[in-house]
């Protein structure tokens, strides 16, 4: 152990734990793997260039899963599966001292106004009753949490920066506010840098339900222009890259709006998508009529309007969006 601690930092193997390793988690794992390969690839100039972008060196990828059937899929992706369930704190005991960095993408439970899952994870990572052989292992060097831009509530179309107070309007958003508060408190108390990514609508053509095509095929109407709301988007690959950069930039107790540069009303977004796919343009209805025909979930998205400022991910994370415009991302296939 002493020998490993004496090694230069570039030779130590980072251990990244992904909690909630779904689509974005797998994309983040691929991004981490690609960056690690770039650092250790032959050629000093290549390694130096990759390191200057904040790329990690040797990385071991771990993922918490409560589904035995997923273990083979994770292994195939180069990820070591760890059996555990955020709803069963006793199953998380082995996480203490295991990871050097944590990417937390698991959602809160579907009911209530708190997030006991994030609390259970924080307690597991900081557990002090470790076996003596593990006593030297430290807390993670960074934790990144994937939250939602829904924590801002309805901003009536105003531009929203990360300094705006949260104003959640739905139980789903309140649970996310609770998760953010727990993790940021834990970060301050433990000294672990915690970054919160506030994420809008995630899309990608190779993501299940990741394009507007299915909604257009259903003929779901949109709001008339005078009732319409602004909508925000981020391509799943750009989100994964933001996750990786936040893990290594370690901006302590920092919040980031992870959104692209698009500035669209929801109706205009679906009209442009219809033109792209060669599908009929959706009908427009008044808000009162929409309440009679649309699901509560769909209506909740139509009840909030905001435009996210994304300058912080560019300035502080150094993120250059591959898909700065949502239509560009959809056209890329």
C-alpha positions as CSV (number, residue, x, y, z in Angstrom):
1,X,0.0,0.0,0.0
2,X,2.8,2.4,0.8
3,X,4.5,1.6,-2.5
4,X,1.3,2.5,-4.4
5,X,1.0,5.7,-2.5
6,X,4.5,6.7,-3.5
7,X,3.8,6.3,-7.2
8,X,3.4,9.4,-9.3
9,X,-0.2,10.4,-9.8
10,X,-0.2,9.5,-13.5
11,X,0.4,5.9,-12.7
12,X,-2.3,5.5,-10.0
13,X,-5.5,3.9,-11.2
14,X,-8.6,5.9,-10.7
15,X,-11.8,4.0,-9.8
16,X,-14.9,5.6,-11.0
17,X,-18.2,4.4,-9.6
18,X,-21.3,5.0,-11.7
19,X,-24.6,4.9,-9.7
20,X,-27.6,4.7,-12.0
21,X,-25.7,3.3,-15.0
22,X,-28.4,3.7,-17.7
23,X,-28.0,5.3,-21.1
24,X,-26.1,8.3,-19.9
25,X,-24.0,6.3,-17.5
26,X,-22.9,4.0,-20.3
27,X,-22.1,6.9,-22.6
28,X,-20.1,8.4,-19.7
29,X,-18.2,5.1,-19.3
30,X,-17.4,5.1,-23.0
31,X,-16.2,8.7,-22.7
32,X,-14.0,7.8,-19.7
33,X,-12.6,4.8,-21.6
34,X,-11.7,6.8,-24.6
35,X,-10.0,9.5,-22.6
36,X,-8.0,7.0,-20.6
37,X,-6.8,5.3,-23.8
38,X,-5.8,8.7,-25.2
39,X,-3.6,9.4,-22.1
40,X,-1.8,6.0,-22.1
41,X,-1.5,5.7,-25.9
42,X,2.0,5.7,-27.4
43,X,3.4,9.1,-28.2
44,X,4.2,11.7,-25.5
45,X,2.6,14.5,-27.5
46,X,-0.7,12.7,-27.6
47,X,-0.7,11.9,-23.9
48,X,0.2,15.5,-23.1
49,X,-2.6,16.9,-25.3
50,X,-5.1,14.5,-23.7
51,X,-4.0,15.4,-20.2
52,X,-4.3,19.1,-20.9
53,X,-8.0,18.5,-21.6
54,X,-8.5,17.2,-18.1
55,X,-8.5,13.5,-19.2
56,X,-7.9,10.9,-16.5
57,X,-5.1,8.4,-16.8
58,X,-5.7,4.7,-16.0
59,X,-9.4,4.2,-15.0
60,X,-11.3,1.3,-13.6
61,X,-15.0,1.6,-14.2
62,X,-17.5,0.3,-11.6
63,X,-21.3,0.4,-11.6
64,X,-23.8,-0.2,-8.9
65,X,-26.7,-2.4,-10.0
66,X,-29.7,-4.0,-8.3
67,X,-30.5,-6.1,-11.4
68,X,-28.5,-9.3,-11.8
69,X,-29.6,-9.5,-15.5
70,X,-27.6,-6.3,-16.2
71,X,-24.3,-7.6,-15.0
72,X,-23.3,-9.3,-18.3
73,X,-24.2,-6.1,-20.2
74,X,-22.0,-4.0,-17.9
75,X,-19.1,-6.4,-18.1
76,X,-19.3,-6.3,-21.9
77,X,-19.0,-2.5,-21.7
78,X,-15.8,-2.9,-19.6
79,X,-17.5,-2.0,-16.3
80,X,-17.3,-4.1,-13.2
81,X,-20.8,-4.6,-11.7
82,X,-21.3,-4.2,-8.0
83,X,-24.5,-5.7,-6.6
84,X,-26.4,-3.2,-4.4
85,X,-29.6,-1.4,-4.1
86,X,-30.0,2.2,-3.0
87,X,-33.3,1.3,-1.3
88,X,-31.4,-1.2,0.9
89,X,-28.7,0.7,2.7
90,X,-27.2,-2.5,4.1
91,X,-26.3,-3.6,0.6
92,X,-24.1,-0.5,0.1
93,X,-21.6,-1.3,2.8
94,X,-18.9,-2.4,0.4
95,X,-18.9,1.0,-1.3
96,X,-16.9,2.7,1.5
97,X,-13.4,3.6,0.3
98,X,-14.0,1.8,-3.0
99,X,-14.2,4.7,-5.5
100,X,-12.0,7.7,-6.1
101,X,-14.7,9.5,-8.0
102,X,-18.5,8.9,-8.1
103,X,-21.0,9.7,-10.9
104,X,-24.5,9.6,-9.3
105,X,-27.2,9.4,-12.0
106,X,-29.9,7.4,-10.0
107,X,-33.3,9.1,-9.7
108,X,-35.1,9.5,-6.4
109,X,-38.0,7.3,-5.6
110,X,-41.3,7.9,-7.4
111,X,-43.1,9.1,-4.3
112,X,-42.6,11.4,-1.4
113,X,-40.7,14.8,-1.2
114,X,-37.3,13.5,-0.2
115,X,-34.5,11.4,-1.7
116,X,-33.5,8.6,0.8
117,X,-31.4,7.0,-2.0
118,X,-28.9,9.9,-2.2
119,X,-28.8,10.0,1.6
120,X,-28.1,6.2,1.7
121,X,-25.3,6.6,-0.9
122,X,-23.7,9.5,1.0
123,X,-23.7,7.6,4.2
124,X,-22.2,4.5,2.6
125,X,-19.4,6.5,1.0
126,X,-18.5,8.1,4.3
127,X,-18.9,5.1,6.5
128,X,-16.3,5.1,9.3
129,X,-16.6,1.6,10.6
130,X,-14.2,0.1,8.0
131,X,-12.0,-2.9,8.5
132,X,-8.5,-2.0,9.6
133,X,-7.1,-3.1,6.3
134,X,-9.1,-0.4,4.6
135,X,-8.5,2.3,7.1
136,X,-6.1,4.2,4.7
137,X,-8.7,4.5,2.0
138,X,-10.0,8.0,1.6
139,X,-13.3,9.5,0.6
140,X,-14.0,10.1,-3.1
141,X,-12.1,13.0,-4.6
142,X,-15.2,14.2,-6.4
143,X,-18.9,13.4,-6.7
144,X,-21.1,14.5,-9.6
145,X,-24.9,14.4,-9.3
146,X,-27.3,14.5,-12.3
147,X,-30.3,16.6,-11.3
148,X,-32.9,18.3,-13.4
149,X,-33.6,21.8,-14.6
150,X,-37.1,21.3,-13.3
151,X,-35.9,22.5,-9.9
152,X,-36.3,26.1,-11.2
153,X,-40.0,25.7,-11.7
154,X,-41.9,28.0,-14.1
155,X,-39.7,31.0,-14.9
156,X,-42.2,32.5,-17.5
157,X,-39.7,32.3,-20.3
158,X,-36.9,34.2,-18.5
159,X,-33.2,33.4,-18.9
160,X,-32.1,31.3,-16.0
161,X,-28.6,31.1,-14.6
162,X,-27.4,28.8,-11.8
163,X,-27.7,31.5,-9.2
164,X,-31.5,31.7,-9.5
165,X,-33.2,30.3,-6.4
166,X,-35.0,26.9,-6.9
167,X,-38.8,27.0,-7.0
168,X,-39.9,23.4,-7.7
169,X,-43.6,23.1,-8.7
170,X,-43.9,19.3,-8.8
171,X,-43.2,16.5,-6.3
172,X,-40.7,15.1,-8.8
173,X,-38.8,18.4,-8.8
174,X,-39.0,18.7,-5.0
175,X,-37.4,15.3,-4.6
176,X,-34.5,16.5,-6.8
177,X,-34.1,19.7,-4.7
178,X,-33.9,17.4,-1.6
179,X,-31.3,15.3,-3.3
180,X,-29.2,18.3,-4.2
181,X,-29.4,19.6,-0.6
182,X,-28.3,16.3,0.9
183,X,-25.4,15.8,-1.4
184,X,-24.1,19.4,-1.2
185,X,-24.4,19.3,2.6
186,X,-22.5,16.0,2.7
187,X,-19.8,17.5,0.4
188,X,-19.3,20.5,2.7
189,X,-19.2,18.3,5.8
190,X,-16.8,15.7,4.3
191,X,-14.7,17.9,2.2
192,X,-15.6,16.1,-1.0
193,X,-16.1,18.4,-4.0
194,X,-19.7,17.9,-5.2
195,X,-21.0,19.2,-8.5
196,X,-24.6,19.3,-9.5
197,X,-25.6,19.1,-13.1
198,X,-29.1,20.5,-13.8
199,X,-30.3,18.7,-16.9
200,X,-33.1,19.5,-19.3
201,X,-34.6,17.2,-22.0
202,X,-32.1,14.6,-23.1
203,X,-32.2,13.4,-26.7
204,X,-30.2,11.2,-29.1
205,X,-31.2,9.2,-32.1
206,X,-29.8,6.0,-30.6
207,X,-31.5,6.6,-27.2
208,X,-34.9,4.9,-26.4
209,X,-37.5,7.6,-26.8
210,X,-34.7,10.0,-27.5
211,X,-36.3,11.9,-30.4
212,X,-39.6,13.7,-31.0
213,X,-40.6,11.2,-33.8
214,X,-42.8,9.0,-31.7
215,X,-44.8,11.9,-30.3
216,X,-45.2,13.3,-33.8
217,X,-46.5,10.0,-35.1
218,X,-49.1,9.9,-32.3
219,X,-50.3,13.3,-33.5
220,X,-50.0,14.8,-30.0
221,X,-50.9,18.5,-30.2
222,X,-48.8,21.4,-29.0
223,X,-49.8,24.7,-27.5
224,X,-50.8,27.7,-29.6
225,X,-48.1,30.3,-29.8
226,X,-49.6,32.7,-27.2
227,X,-49.7,29.9,-24.6
228,X,-46.5,28.2,-25.6
229,X,-43.4,27.6,-23.4
230,X,-39.7,27.6,-24.0
231,X,-38.0,24.2,-24.0
232,X,-34.3,23.2,-23.4
233,X,-32.3,20.3,-24.7
234,X,-29.0,18.5,-24.4
235,X,-27.6,15.7,-26.6
236,X,-26.9,12.6,-24.5
237,X,-23.3,12.5,-25.7
238,X,-22.7,16.1,-24.7
239,X,-24.2,15.4,-21.3
240,X,-21.8,12.4,-20.9
241,X,-18.9,14.6,-21.7
242,X,-20.0,17.2,-19.2
243,X,-20.2,14.4,-16.6
244,X,-16.7,13.4,-17.2
245,X,-15.3,16.9,-17.2
246,X,-17.1,17.7,-13.9
247,X,-15.6,14.5,-12.3
248,X,-12.1,15.7,-13.1
249,X,-12.4,19.5,-12.9
250,X,-13.6,19.1,-9.3
251,X,-15.5,22.4,-9.0
252,X,-16.5,22.2,-5.3
253,X,-20.1,22.8,-4.5
254,X,-20.8,24.1,-8.0
255,X,-24.1,23.9,-10.0
256,X,-24.1,23.7,-13.8
257,X,-26.9,24.1,-16.3
258,X,-26.1,21.4,-18.9
259,X,-28.0,22.7,-21.9
260,X,-27.3,23.4,-25.5
261,X,-27.5,26.8,-27.2
262,X,-31.0,26.3,-28.7
263,X,-33.7,28.9,-27.9
264,X,-37.0,27.4,-29.0
265,X,-40.6,27.4,-28.1
266,X,-41.9,23.9,-27.7
267,X,-44.3,24.2,-30.6
268,X,-41.6,25.5,-32.9
269,X,-39.4,22.6,-31.8
270,X,-42.0,20.0,-32.9
271,X,-42.7,21.8,-36.1
272,X,-39.1,21.9,-37.1
273,X,-38.7,18.2,-36.1
274,X,-41.8,17.4,-38.3
275,X,-40.2,19.1,-41.3
276,X,-36.9,17.1,-40.6
277,X,-38.7,13.8,-40.5
278,X,-41.2,14.5,-43.3
279,X,-44.2,14.1,-40.9
280,X,-47.4,16.2,-40.4
281,X,-47.0,19.3,-38.4
282,X,-48.8,18.9,-35.0
283,X,-51.9,20.8,-34.4
284,X,-52.0,23.7,-32.0
285,X,-54.5,24.0,-29.2
286,X,-55.3,26.4,-26.3
287,X,-54.0,25.5,-22.9
288,X,-57.6,24.8,-21.7
289,X,-58.1,22.3,-24.5
290,X,-54.7,20.7,-23.9
291,X,-55.8,19.9,-20.3
292,X,-58.6,17.8,-21.6
293,X,-56.6,15.7,-23.9
294,X,-53.0,15.4,-22.6
295,X,-51.6,13.3,-19.7
296,X,-50.6,15.0,-16.5
297,X,-46.9,14.3,-17.2
298,X,-47.1,16.0,-20.6
299,X,-49.0,18.9,-19.2
300,X,-46.3,19.4,-16.5
301,X,-43.7,20.0,-19.1
302,X,-46.1,22.4,-20.9
303,X,-46.6,24.3,-17.6
304,X,-43.0,25.6,-17.2
305,X,-41.1,27.9,-19.4
306,X,-37.5,28.9,-19.0
307,X,-34.3,29.5,-21.1
308,X,-31.2,28.1,-19.5
309,X,-27.9,30.0,-19.6
310,X,-25.1,27.5,-20.3
311,X,-22.0,29.8,-20.1
312,X,-20.7,28.1,-16.9
313,X,-20.2,24.7,-18.5
314,X,-18.2,26.4,-21.2
315,X,-16.1,28.6,-19.0
316,X,-15.5,26.4,-16.0
317,X,-15.7,22.9,-17.5
318,X,-14.2,23.9,-20.8
319,X,-17.0,22.0,-22.6
320,X,-17.3,22.5,-26.3
321,X,-20.7,21.2,-27.4
322,X,-20.6,18.8,-30.3
323,X,-24.3,19.6,-30.9
324,X,-25.0,23.2,-29.9
325,X,-28.3,23.2,-31.7
326,X,-30.9,20.5,-31.2
327,X,-31.8,20.3,-34.8
328,X,-28.2,19.8,-35.7
329,X,-28.1,16.9,-33.2
330,X,-31.3,15.3,-34.7
331,X,-29.9,15.6,-38.2
332,X,-26.7,13.9,-37.2
333,X,-28.7,10.7,-36.8
